[in-house]
Amino acid sequence: MINNIHVDIEAFFQIVFLIVVYYQVSNIRPRFFSIAILFLVTVLGNVIFKDAFFIFVLLAFYWIGLKNDPIKKRSLAFFYAVYSLSFFSFIGNIFTSINHHFFQGNLLSTLLASFLPILLNYVILKIFHPNFQFLKDNYTFGLNHLLIFINSSLFSLCSLQFIGYFYEAHYSSLGFLGYFLTFGFIVLQISLLMYLSLKIQLIQHTQIESLREEQLKQLSQYTNQIEGLYNDIRGIRHDYINVIKTLQNSIEERNLKGIEETFNFVIKNFGASLQGEKFAITYLDKVKISAVKSLLASKLIQAQTAGIQINVEIDQPVTTCYINLLDYIRILSVFLDNAIDASKQAANPILSIALIVDKPNHEEILVVKNNCKETTIDKRKIFELGYSSKGKGRGIGLATVKGLLIKHPNINLETEFKNHFFTQTLVLQEEP
C-alpha cells in the first residue's frame, strides 16, 4: 500500500516537473484544464498502452502548444513537446538509475532525481542560449524545415529510449549498455540544441545583413528620387524666370490680353506641376526614423512605377514607433506589399498612407488604404497562415502580423473593407 502511494506521488511530481521543463522551453504556462487533460492522458495511457504511453503524453503537450498559439505553428508546437519529453526522459533515466543504485530509490531521493532535469535544462539553456523567441517570431520565414529535421531526430531518439524501457521491462536489463545509450542520447540531444542555436544565430545574422542591404538600396532609390525632383524644380525655376520676363514685357507694353493669356495658360499650371504625385515623397522628410523613411520611399516609388495613384499624409515629425523597430518594419512591409499587390488589380489603382502623431495621448496611428477588385473579403480568414486570394504558397504576411500583434499588447489593429477599399489602421501606444 505504501509503495503504491510512493509510486503515485512520484508519478505526480514527474508530470509537474515535466511541465516545468516544457515551460522553460516554450514559455507557455498551461492552464488548469490543460494540466488536468495532461494528467488524465498520462494515467490512461500508462494503464491502457503501458510502455507506449509516451506518445500520448507527447500528443498532449503538442495539443497544449497548438491551443496556446493562434497561428497554429505545428512544427514549433511539436518541437516544444518532443524536446521537453525527450530531455526529461534522458536525464531523468540517468539520475533515477543513480538513485536506485546508491539510495535504494527512497521517495525523497526519487523526487530529487526527478527535479534535477529542470536544473540541468536551465543550465544548458543558459549556456547555449537558443533564441526560442526568434524561432517563434520567424517561423514563417523558412524555419519550419529546420524544425522538421530537429523534431524527427528528437522523436527518433525518444522512441529508441522508450523501446529500451520496454525491452528491460519484458526481457532483461541492458546493464551498462543502457547507460551508454542514454548518455549517447543526451549528447545527441545537446548537439541538436547546439545546432539549432547556431542555425538561429546564422539566420539572425543573414536577416540583419539582408535588412542592411535593403535599407541601403531603399536609401539609394530615395536619393535618386529626390535628385529627380530637384532637377524638375530647376526646370520649373528656369521656366518661371522666362514667364516672368514674358509678363514683364507684356506689362511694359500694356498688353492686358498677353498678361491674361500668360496667367491662364502658364502660371496656373505651375501649381499643378508642384503638386504632382511624384512630389508626394517629399512628405517623408517628416519621418525621422531612417529605416522607416527608406522603406516608405521604396514602396512609394514601387507604387508609382506600377501606375498607382498615391496619397501621403504625415502631419507631424515621426520620431518613434513605440515597438521594436524590426517588428514595426515587418508590419509596415506586409501592409504596403499587400496594398500594392491588391491595388494593381483594380481598374484605377489608389494607395493612401497616413502617419498621424497624437502627442497628448502618446499614440501613433498608421493608416494604409487601397482599392482592390474584390467585392467581399473575410476579415477573419485573411490572418490565417496559408490563406490567400493569390493562390497556394501565399498568405504568410498577415499571419506574421497577427503573431506580432500578440507579442506587443500596446498596439491595436482595425481592419475595414468597404466599397472596394481595404483599410488597415494600426494604433501604437507608448508602453507604460
BADOSE-180312 format. One line per 3 residues: their letters; for each residue x, y, z of C-alpha. Coordinates in steps of 0.001 Angstrom, whole numbers, always signed. Each point is the difference from the previous one (the first is absolute). Example, Ala and Ser with C-alpha at 12.3 -4.5 7.8 and 13.67 -1.06 7.14 Angstrom:
as> +12300 -4500 +7800 ~ +1370 +3440 -660
// end
This chain:
min> +0 +0 +0 ~ +2761 +2414 +991 ~ +1955 -895 -3125
nih> -3038 +792 -2144 ~ -334 +3396 +1675 ~ +3684 +666 -611
vdi> -434 -905 -3679 ~ -3022 +2297 -328 ~ +1841 +2892 +1651
eaf> +3036 -611 -2186 ~ -2135 -70 -3169 ~ -1811 +3189 +1028
fqi> +3196 +1961 +558 ~ +1593 -1367 -3161 ~ -2857 +1467 -2039
vfl> +267 +3289 +1911 ~ +3750 +183 -620 ~ -517 -925 -3668
ivv> -2422 +2936 -309 ~ +2707 +2260 +1472 ~ +2526 -1189 -2633
yyq> -2641 +634 -2674 ~ -497 +3533 +1318 ~ +3780 +652 -16
vsn> +83 -723 -3725 ~ -3351 +1304 -1245 ~ -782 +2769 +2507
irp> -3548 -1407 -28 ~ -1786 -356 +3327 ~ -2665 -2683 -425
rff> -3301 +884 +1635 ~ -1738 -2204 +2549 ~ -2192 -1697 -2612
sia> +3002 -847 -2185 ~ +1912 -1362 +3003 ~ -3000 -2131 +969
ilf> -171 -1416 -3537 ~ +3738 -692 +115 ~ -313 -1932 +3274
lvt> -2986 -1926 -1346 ~ +1783 -902 -3234 ~ +3109 -1096 +1921
vlg> -1935 -2235 +2409 ~ -2233 -1567 -2660 ~ +2890 -382 -2422
nvi> +2108 -1731 +2642 ~ -2850 -2353 +950 ~ -1205 -834 -3505
fkd> +3086 +269 -2185 ~ +2702 -714 +2575 ~ +3445 +758 -1475
aff> -1431 +1900 -3007 ~ -1680 +2582 +2239 ~ +2746 +2546 -768
ifv> -1564 +581 -3431 ~ -3209 +1172 +1652 ~ +1897 +2250 +2401
lla> +1812 +1427 -3024 ~ -3301 +603 -1807 ~ -1457 +1644 +3135
fyw> +2865 +2503 +154 ~ -301 +511 -3779 ~ -3689 +810 +500
igl> +874 +2495 +2758 ~ +2471 +1732 -2346 ~ -2574 +311 -2775
knd> -2673 +1134 +2437 ~ +2197 +2886 +1147 ~ +1009 +1084 -3508
pik> -2611 +1856 -2106 ~ +2068 -552 -3171 ~ +320 -3768 +641
krs> +3733 -421 -638 ~ -118 -3803 -57 ~ +3711 -738 -309
laf> +803 +2433 +2808 ~ -2687 -1487 +2268 ~ +1399 -3484 -662
fya> +3550 +1199 +713 ~ -1034 +1329 +3421 ~ -1639 -3343 +773
vys> +2642 -2408 -1290 ~ +2939 +1987 +1416 ~ -1549 +158 +3463
lsf> -987 -3665 +111 ~ +3266 -1344 -1418 ~ +2219 +2190 +2213
fsf> -1978 -839 +3134 ~ +76 -3698 -903 ~ +3738 -162 -785
ign> +1191 +1987 +3003 ~ -2605 -1487 +2312 ~ +1052 -3516 -951
ift> +3637 +699 +889 ~ -801 +1549 +3391 ~ -2641 -2610 +807
sin> +2498 -2782 -669 ~ +2554 +1691 +2271 ~ -2687 +449 +2639
hhf> -992 -3682 -16 ~ +3619 -1087 +65 ~ +1180 +2178 +2889
fqg> -3158 +975 +1929 ~ -2251 -3045 -570 ~ -2607 +2264 -1640
nll> -1482 +1607 +3130 ~ -2700 +2606 -641 ~ +2024 +3115 +834
stl> +2963 -966 -2180 ~ -2381 -1040 -2799 ~ -1684 +3400 +45
las> +3402 +1675 +1 ~ +1057 -2123 -2987 ~ -3183 +1063 -1822
flp> +699 +3660 +790 ~ +3590 +9 -1291 ~ -1013 +73 -3728
ill> -1541 +3422 +655 ~ +3253 +1332 +1452 ~ +2146 -1559 -2724
nyv> -2282 +1250 -2780 ~ +209 +3499 +1457 ~ +3812 -169 -3
ilk> +156 -1326 -3574 ~ -2379 +2655 -1307 ~ +2104 +2674 +1727
ifh> +3198 -1356 -1549 ~ -1201 -348 -3589 ~ -2645 +2729 +250
pnf> -2181 -1103 -2939 ~ -2278 +2876 -993 ~ -3351 -1784 +97
qfl> -1823 +3349 -283 ~ +1737 +602 -3341 ~ -998 -3517 -1016
kdn> -3604 +847 +830 ~ -6 +3416 -1673 ~ +1663 -1224 -3206
ytf> -1771 -3341 -343 ~ -1494 +1024 -3351 ~ +3401 +982 -1451
gln> +1428 -3433 -818 ~ +576 -1302 +3536 ~ -2718 -2622 -380
hll> +2325 -2307 -1992 ~ +2710 +306 +2649 ~ -2474 -971 +2717
ifi> -1212 -3015 -1968 ~ +3582 -1347 -27 ~ +503 +706 +3727
nss> -3391 -1497 +893 ~ +604 -3157 -2016 ~ +3358 -513 +1682
lfs> -1320 +587 +3522 ~ -3041 -2224 -554 ~ +2263 -2801 -1246
lcs> +2225 +295 +3078 ~ -3005 +125 +2306 ~ -1533 -3085 -1667
lqf> +3257 -1944 +371 ~ +155 +950 +3670 ~ -3501 -1305 +699
igy> +656 -3142 -2071 ~ +2919 -566 +2403 ~ -2399 +394 +2951
fye> -2317 -2573 -1586 ~ +2840 -2464 -581 ~ +1227 +293 +3592
ahy> -3518 -390 +1386 ~ -871 -3119 -2019 ~ +3322 -1724 -694
ssl> +3204 +886 +1811 ~ +2010 +2945 +1217 ~ +2240 +1734 -2489
gfl> +2519 +653 +2745 ~ +2779 +2395 -893 ~ -1146 -39 -3625
gyf> -3187 +1730 +1124 ~ +1997 +2682 +1824 ~ +2274 +399 -2993
ltf> -2955 +397 -2392 ~ -1738 +2499 +2286 ~ +3185 +2030 +358
gfi> +393 -85 -3785 ~ -3589 +1213 -413 ~ +715 +2898 +2368
vlq> +3106 +973 -1987 ~ -1964 -181 -3261 ~ -2832 +2120 +1402
isl> +2410 +2634 +1283 ~ +1734 -79 -3400 ~ -3338 +576 -1725
lmy> -654 +2908 +2360 ~ +3421 +1455 -831 ~ -713 -420 -3713
lsl> -3364 +1708 +385 ~ +1544 +2870 +1971 ~ +2772 +529 -2575
kiq> -2503 -215 -2853 ~ -2189 +2630 +1639 ~ +3017 +2302 +467
liq> +942 -488 -3660 ~ -3535 +813 -1143 ~ -47 +3065 +2258
htq> +3301 +1189 -1479 ~ -1280 -638 -3544 ~ -3189 +1931 +713
ies> +1927 +2950 +1420 ~ +2312 +91 -3031 ~ -2968 -317 -2334
lre> -1811 +2831 +1768 ~ +3144 +2149 -130 ~ +388 -594 -3736
eql> -3701 +629 -575 ~ +177 +3241 +1965 ~ +3005 +1182 -2028
kql> -1882 -851 -3188 ~ -3073 +1872 +1221 ~ +2098 +3020 +1013
sqy> +1588 -23 -3462 ~ -3440 -41 -1625 ~ -1155 +2802 +2282
tnq> +3096 +2067 -806 ~ -479 -523 -3747 ~ -3647 +1012 +305
ieg> +925 +3152 +1908 ~ +2646 +843 -2622 ~ -2621 -455 -2704
lyn> -2364 +2329 +1836 ~ +2809 +2520 +406 ~ +632 -64 -3754
dir> -3732 +454 -612 ~ -41 +3012 +2316 ~ +3043 +1445 -1789
gir> -1879 -356 -3295 ~ -3085 +1627 +1479 ~ +2174 +2816 +1369
hdy> +1500 +546 -3443 ~ -3481 +87 -1567 ~ -1224 +2298 +2741
inv> +2749 +2522 -755 ~ -1016 -24 -3682 ~ -3654 +501 +955
ikt> +934 +2967 +2190 ~ +1891 +1517 -2925 ~ -3027 -520 -2242
lqn> -2247 +1638 +2591 ~ +2458 +2873 +341 ~ -99 +629 -3743
sie> -3807 -161 -63 ~ -233 +2415 +2925 ~ +2413 +2454 -1605
ern> -2020 -130 -3225 ~ -3293 +283 +1933 ~ -1076 -3227 -1704
lkg> -2801 -1156 +2321 ~ -1008 -2803 -2356 ~ +3568 -1384 +57
iee> +70 +213 +3801 ~ -3310 -1873 +236 ~ +1145 -2701 -2419
tfn> +3274 -467 +1874 ~ -1826 -339 +3304 ~ -2722 -2368 -1234
fvi> +2128 -2326 -2091 ~ +3348 +75 +1795 ~ -23 +1231 +3588
knf> -3025 -2078 +995 ~ +1825 -3161 -1026 ~ +2957 +714 +2284
gas> -2063 -872 +3063 ~ -1102 -3294 -1555 ~ +3559 -908 -981
lqg> +1140 +438 +3607 ~ -2905 -2010 +1387 ~ +481 -3114 -2147
ekf> +161 -3540 +1446 ~ +3764 -137 -408 ~ +280 +2763 +2616
ait> -1885 -2119 +2575 ~ +3329 -1499 +1018 ~ +1085 +3383 +1377
yld> -2392 -553 +2927 ~ +2397 -2659 +1229 ~ +2283 +2759 +1224
kvk> -2115 -70 +3175 ~ +893 -3640 +638 ~ +3089 +162 +2228
isa> +545 -3773 +254 ~ +2337 -799 -2890 ~ -1049 -3665 -385
vks> -3687 +942 -162 ~ +693 +2874 -2396 ~ +2007 -2295 -2283
lla> -2729 -2635 -65 ~ -2767 +2525 -683 ~ +2034 +1628 -2774
skl> +716 -3349 -1639 ~ -3643 -1103 +88 ~ -1270 +3379 -1245
iqa> +2410 -127 -2928 ~ -1100 -3587 -689 ~ -3651 +1088 +35
qta> +668 +2971 -2291 ~ +1873 -2239 -2430 ~ -3019 -2356 -56
giq> -2284 +2908 -936 ~ -1710 +217 +3380 ~ -1364 +3362 +1129
inv> +1547 +735 +3384 ~ -1017 +2311 +2825 ~ +2198 +685 +3006
eid> -945 +1792 +3212 ~ +2467 +565 +2830 ~ -1120 +2759 +2326
qpv> +2919 +168 +2467 ~ +3575 -1275 +304 ~ +85 -3758 +656
ttc> +2818 -750 +2451 ~ -1050 -3299 +1599 ~ -2136 -3036 -732
yin> -594 -1182 +3602 ~ +981 -3628 -792 ~ +3106 -1865 -1128
lld> +1103 +1641 -3264 ~ +470 -3300 -1833 ~ -3535 -1103 +879
yir> -1383 +3376 -1132 ~ +1847 -312 -3314 ~ -1367 -3508 -507
ils> -3580 +1124 +648 ~ +347 +3042 -2256 ~ +1585 -2112 -2768
vfl> -2861 -2487 +68 ~ -2635 +2758 -126 ~ +1684 +1826 -2902
dna> +805 -3131 -2014 ~ -3568 -1235 +328 ~ -1407 +3432 -840
ida> +2139 +348 -3131 ~ -779 -3542 -1191 ~ -3746 +435 +552
skq> -311 +3489 -1476 ~ +1822 -1029 -3190 ~ -2954 -2275 -758
aan> -2499 +2875 +259 ~ -1158 +2047 -2994 ~ +1248 +3295 +1491
pil> +2629 -968 +2599 ~ +259 +2241 +3057 ~ +2259 -250 +3039
sia> -254 +2352 +2967 ~ +2394 +114 +2953 ~ -421 +2087 +3131
liv> +2217 +336 +3068 ~ -1729 +1922 +2766 ~ +1801 +919 +3221
dkp> -2190 +600 +3061 ~ +2463 +1404 +2528 ~ -2503 +738 +2821
nhe> -1103 -3649 +41 ~ +3488 -1353 -807 ~ -1323 -1774 -3075
eil> +967 -492 -3607 ~ -2563 -1031 -2606 ~ +985 -1691 -3244
vvk> -2650 -229 -2726 ~ +518 -1926 -3239 ~ -2962 +121 -2399
nnc> -302 -1449 -3477 ~ -2663 -975 -2473 ~ -305 -3500 -1457
ket> -2120 -1990 -2429 ~ -1542 -2273 +2677 ~ -3584 +641 +1032
tid> +201 -1918 +3292 ~ +2839 -897 +2388 ~ -172 -2313 +3011
krk> +1797 +2090 +2619 ~ +429 -3018 +2282 ~ +1562 -2366 -2535
ife> +2516 +2453 -1474 ~ +2085 -269 +3193 ~ +172 -3802 -139
lgy> +3316 -1578 -966 ~ -147 -1170 -3627 ~ -3255 +1789 -883
ssk> +271 +2262 -3031 ~ -2053 +1050 -3008 ~ +3236 -33 -2025
gkg> +395 -3776 -87 ~ +1855 -2816 +1719 ~ +3185 +718 +1928
rgi> -1040 +3528 +939 ~ -1823 +1398 +3021 ~ +3005 +337 +2299
gla> +174 +3783 +462 ~ -3155 +733 +1989 ~ +480 -3175 +2033
tvk> +3387 +1409 +1014 ~ -1661 +3308 +883 ~ -2484 -1856 +2199
gll> +2869 -1585 +1919 ~ +1690 +3386 +471 ~ -3262 +1524 +1259
ikh> -125 -2681 +2692 ~ +3634 +688 +863 ~ -655 +3747 +504
pni> -3101 +695 +2138 ~ +465 +3770 -459 ~ -1045 -98 -3667
nle> -3474 -467 -1421 ~ -1073 -717 -3577 ~ -3337 +851 -1590
tef> -785 -1481 -3408 ~ -2775 +1404 -2177 ~ -1286 -882 -3472
knh> -2611 +2200 -1624 ~ -862 +902 -3602 ~ +3069 -1780 -1442
fft> +2317 +1843 +2426 ~ +2079 -1947 +2513 ~ +1298 +1938 +3009
qtl> +2477 -1050 +2681 ~ +173 +2346 +3000 ~ +2765 -763 +2470
vlq> -36 +1881 +3307 ~ +3267 -95 +1960 ~ +81 +1223 +3575
eep> +2946 +792 +2205 ~ +571 -2784 +2488 ~ -573 +1017 +3647
// end
